[in-house]
Amino acid sequence: MKKVVSVSLGSSKRDHEAEVNFLGEDFHISRRGTNGDFDAAMKILRELDGNVDAIGLGGIDIYIYSLKNKYVLKDGMRLKEAVKKTPVVDGSGLKNSLERDVIRKMAEDPRFRLKGKKVLMVCAMDRFGMAEALVEAGCRMLFGDFIFTLGIEKPLFRLEDLEYYAEKLLPVITDMPIDMLYPTGKTQDKAPSENYARYYREADIIAGDFHFIKKFMPDDLSGKIVITNTVTEKDIQDLAERGAIYLVTTTPEFGGRSFGTNVMEALFVCLLGKLPDKITPDDYLGIINKLELKFRVEELNQLLKKDDASKEAVSIN
């Protein structure tokens, strides 16, 4: 059995494991959260090196993208370089292949009707493939990169604007500690602040990393479509209770959980039998099609109806 492990700077409360079979190969997939402890993550990575088949990095990126450039996040590269033998990925390969493909398929689905929809993309630099595909689908975009990473209320509306600021700021930002840019450890368990609730209210679709989505998520998400991944059952229930109508996760469900793109990319590295830097977007799409993997859609209003029916049955009994 092959072993794939995600080492995350996120909360250990979100740890999960599952066993799956792909193309006749058994896999044990697990997540190990370090509660924001960078040194603990380095230690685990060194222990896993050479003892598992592939490693995903969670709660951090190694690479982030804009229209023209690829940037290296200093802390992400430090973690990657702690591993000498085992392939290490951060999910960026799938974000630029799988997530583009998911948006294109959603655009053809009458349930979503993406053209003309207002989208709050919480951080486009983290998922540039998704952002670009939403633009191509005819969505009206608001990019929240300044808001959700730096706490600066400066919404952007065009990919070209994002590129302009990326060229000026990312060489500095990528040297900053990850916990200044992204919710890690216990901050992932904090109740959302509603400082920027109006941006959610004005959107039809909320898209991007779930921890960024949660950061300023208001109580009322009535009628919203949420496009993300790495959600737990508790997260799904929370979105349903806030009134969101659809949850789309770009990765499939295993054992009640949608794992992150870093986990799926690590799994695909094993299946493809190539080093990560030799794998192309077409390689990833080819294996996805071969496996017939589908993105996950949850009709959240139906979920609440099931819960209500279950509670009523218990009450009657």
Buried (B, 14 or more C-beta within 10 A) or exposed (E): EBBBBBBBBBBBEBEBBBEBEBEEEEBBBBBBBBBBBBEBBBBBBEEBBEEBBBBBBBBBBBBBBBBEEEBBBEBBBBBBEBBEEBBBBBBBBBBBBBBBBBBEBBBEEEEBBBEEBEBBBBBBBBBBBBBBBBBEBEBBBBBBBBBBBBEEEEBBEEBEBBBBBBBEEBEEBBEBEBBEBBBBBEBBEEEBEEEBBEBBEEBBBBBBBBBBBBBBBBEBBEEBBBBBBBBBEEBBBBBBBBBBBBBBBBBBBBEEBBBBBBBBBBBBBBBBEBEBEEBEBEBBBBBBEEBEBEBBBBEBEEBBEEEEEEEEEEEEE
